Amino acid sequence: MRLLSGTSSGGVIEQPFTVDEVPGVLWTPKDARGTRPLILMGHGGGEHKRAPGILARARRFAAEGGFAVAAIDVPHHGERPTGEEFDRLAAEYRARAAVGEDTAALDTALYRLVVGRTVADWRAVLTALQRLDHVGAGPVGYWGVSLGCALGMPFTAAEPRVRAAVLGLQGSPVLAGTAARITVPVRFLVQWDDELMPREQSLALFDALGSADKTLHANPGKHGDLPWFEPEDSLRFFTRHLG
């Protein structure tokens, strides 16, 4: 792991890092010492580790909750090199979604192109982060919606160190089997008027979750209209389950 010197703002230290060529960012409370809960954040499609929503949540979780927070660029996003096949599928997905055409097959193809690598990347990053003195091997949570949910569900299902997850804005049927293997507490977010994820599919994915402790939070609005108060509620969720 290569951890660069950080910058300080609002009581939070932001440190870029790389793990096996995977670029990421770590946020911790200023002067953090010793083990603390760690929250891993997955960005949305076409975004990156420093997307505005990621930054706002990470800084808030670190400053107000005392958490360590980390985000990475998933394959074909941010500083990661892209590929011709991914670019072709992504362009076709955007074009079909814009006119309301069915994107299920493209969604599945994009998912299968990156999911295996993303799970391996997150596991390697998690191991490296937990070796840091100001993070340590404490409890771990995962936050990710839309693409962050699609790629975070397999990671959450496969990684026993993850003890709670905030997921949502996702309803791809390809995730149903993975959802059934998730048994940790889950907070699942749904936008009732989501133009990208049909409501019925999102509800079916929530129903498929294997966790006995799962909560559905539905709000009016489209895919990008997640209310401002959801990060605050997510912070309380992680505080309750991670300490």
C-alpha positions in Angstrom: 0.0 0.0 0.0 1.2 3.5 -0.9 -0.3 6.1 1.4 0.3 9.7 0.5 0.5 12.7 2.8 -2.9 14.1 3.5 -4.7 17.4 3.6 -6.8 18.7 6.5 -10.2 20.4 6.3 -13.0 20.7 8.8 -11.4 18.3 11.2 -10.9 15.6 8.6 -7.7 14.3 7.1 -8.0 13.2 3.4 -5.2 10.8 2.2 -4.9 9.4 -1.3 -3.6 5.9 -1.6 -2.9 3.1 -4.1 -3.2 -0.7 -3.4 -1.9 -2.9 -6.3 -2.6 0.0 -8.8 -6.1 0.6 -7.4 -6.4 4.3 -6.5 -8.4 5.3 -3.5 -8.9 7.9 -0.8 -9.0 7.5 3.0 -10.8 10.0 5.3 -10.2 10.0 9.0 -10.8 12.3 11.9 -8.0 14.7 12.5 -5.5 13.3 15.0 -7.1 9.9 14.8 -5.3 7.3 16.9 -6.1 3.6 17.3 -8.7 1.3 15.9 -12.0 2.6 14.7 -14.9 1.4 12.5 -14.3 1.7 8.8 -16.9 2.4 6.1 -16.2 1.6 2.5 -18.1 3.7 -0.1 -18.9 2.6 -3.6 -19.5 5.3 -6.2 -22.2 5.4 -8.9 -21.9 4.6 -12.6 -19.8 7.2 -14.5 -18.5 8.6 -11.2 -15.3 8.2 -9.2 -13.9 8.1 -5.7 -14.1 11.9 -5.2 -17.6 12.4 -6.6 -19.5 15.1 -4.7 -21.8 12.8 -2.9 -18.9 10.5 -1.8 -16.9 13.5 -0.5 -19.9 14.9 1.4 -20.8 11.6 3.1 -17.2 10.6 3.8 -16.3 13.9 5.5 -19.5 13.9 7.5 -19.1 10.3 8.6 -15.5 11.0 9.7 -16.2 14.3 11.4 -19.4 13.5 13.1 -19.2 9.8 13.6 -15.5 9.3 14.1 -15.3 6.7 11.4 -12.6 6.0 8.9 -14.0 6.1 5.4 -12.5 4.9 2.1 -13.5 5.0 -1.5 -11.8 3.6 -4.6 -12.2 3.9 -8.4 -13.8 0.7 -9.6 -12.6 -0.7 -12.9 -13.1 1.6 -16.0 -13.9 4.6 -13.8 -11.9 7.6 -12.4 -8.2 7.1 -12.8 -8.6 3.4 -13.8 -7.9 2.7 -17.5 -11.0 2.0 -19.5 -11.6 -0.5 -22.2 -13.2 -0.6 -25.6 -15.9 -3.2 -24.6 -16.9 -1.4 -21.5 -17.1 2.0 -23.4 -19.3 0.4 -26.1 -21.7 -1.2 -23.6 -21.9 1.9 -21.4 -22.7 4.1 -24.4 -25.4 1.8 -25.6 -26.8 1.6 -22.1 -27.0 5.4 -21.8 -28.6 5.7 -25.2 -31.3 3.1 -24.5 -32.0 4.5 -21.0 -32.5 8.0 -22.3 -35.4 6.9 -24.5 -36.9 4.5 -22.0 -35.9 1.3 -23.8 -35.1 -2.0 -21.9 -31.5 -2.0 -20.6 -31.6 -5.3 -18.7 -29.3 -7.2 -21.0 -26.8 -4.4 -21.1 -26.9 -3.9 -17.3 -26.1 -7.6 -16.9 -23.2 -7.4 -19.4 -21.7 -4.4 -17.7 -22.0 -6.0 -14.3 -20.3 -9.2 -15.3 -17.5 -7.3 -17.0 -16.4 -5.6 -13.7 -17.8 -7.5 -10.7 -15.1 -10.1 -10.1 -12.3 -7.6 -10.3 -14.1 -5.1 -8.1 -14.7 -7.7 -5.3 -11.0 -8.6 -5.4 -10.0 -5.0 -5.3 -12.1 -4.2 -2.3 -10.9 -7.2 -0.4 -7.2 -6.2 -1.0 -7.9 -2.6 -0.1 -9.7 -3.6 3.1 -6.8 -5.7 4.2 -4.3 -2.9 3.5 -6.4 -0.3 5.3 -6.8 -2.4 8.4 -3.1 -2.6 8.8 -2.9 1.1 9.4 -2.5 2.2 13.0 -5.2 4.9 12.8 -7.8 2.5 11.2 -7.0 -1.0 12.6 -9.1 -4.2 12.3 -12.3 -2.8 13.7 -15.9 -3.4 12.4 -16.5 -2.6 8.7 -19.6 -1.2 6.9 -20.3 -0.7 3.2 -22.3 2.1 1.6 -23.2 2.0 -2.1 -26.2 2.8 -4.3 -26.9 2.3 -8.0 -23.6 0.9 -9.4 -22.2 1.0 -5.9 -24.9 -1.4 -4.9 -24.5 -3.7 -7.9 -20.8 -4.1 -7.1 -21.1 -3.8 -3.4 -23.7 -6.6 -2.9 -21.3 -9.4 -4.1 -18.5 -7.9 -1.9 -20.8 -7.8 1.1 -22.0 -11.3 0.5 -18.4 -12.6 0.1 -16.6 -10.6 2.8 -17.2 -11.7 6.5 -15.5 -8.5 7.8 -18.5 -6.4 6.5 -21.0 -6.2 9.4 -23.6 -3.8 8.0 -24.5 -2.2 4.7 -26.5 0.7 3.2 -27.6 -0.3 -0.4 -30.2 0.6 -2.9 -31.2 2.4 -6.1 -30.8 -1.0 -7.8 -33.1 -3.7 -8.9 -31.3 -5.8 -11.4 -32.6 -9.4 -11.4 -29.0 -10.7 -11.8 -28.4 -9.7 -8.2 -31.2 -11.8 -6.6 -29.0 -14.8 -5.8 -26.3 -12.6 -4.4 -28.8 -10.7 -2.3 -30.0 -14.0 -0.7 -26.4 -14.6 0.6 -26.3 -11.2 2.5 -27.2 -11.8 6.1 -25.8 -8.6 7.8 -28.1 -5.7 8.7 -29.1 -3.7 5.6 -30.7 -0.3 5.0 -32.1 -0.4 1.4 -32.9 2.9 -0.4 -35.5 3.2 -3.1 -36.5 6.2 -5.2 -40.3 5.7 -5.9 -40.2 7.3 -9.3 -36.8 5.9 -10.4 -36.6 6.2 -14.2 -33.6 3.7 -14.3 -34.6 1.0 -11.9 -38.3 -0.1 -12.0 -39.9 0.1 -8.6 -41.1 -3.5 -8.8 -37.6 -4.8 -9.4 -36.1 -2.7 -6.6 -38.8 -4.1 -4.2 -38.1 -7.6 -5.4 -34.3 -7.2 -4.7 -35.1 -6.0 -1.2 -37.3 -9.0 -0.7 -34.5 -11.3 -1.9 -32.1 -10.0 0.8 -31.3 -12.8 3.2 -30.9 -10.5 6.2 -33.4 -10.8 9.0 -32.5 -7.2 9.9 -33.4 -5.2 6.8 -35.2 -1.9 6.4 -36.7 -0.4 3.2 -36.5 3.4 2.9 -38.5 4.7 0.0 -38.7 8.4 -1.0 -40.5 10.2 -3.9 -38.3 11.3 -6.8 -36.2 10.0 -9.6 -32.9 8.1 -9.5 -30.7 11.1 -8.7 -33.1 12.7 -6.2 -32.0 11.0 -3.0 -33.0 13.3 -0.2 -30.5 15.3 1.8 -31.4 13.6 5.1 -30.5 10.1 4.0 -26.8 10.4 4.7 -27.7 11.5 8.3 -30.0 8.5 8.7 -27.2 6.3 7.3 -24.8 7.7 9.8 -27.1 6.7 12.6 -27.5 3.3 11.1 -23.7 2.7 11.0 -23.3 4.1 14.5 -25.9 1.7 15.8 -24.4 -1.4 14.1 -20.7 -0.6 14.1 -20.4 1.3 17.4 
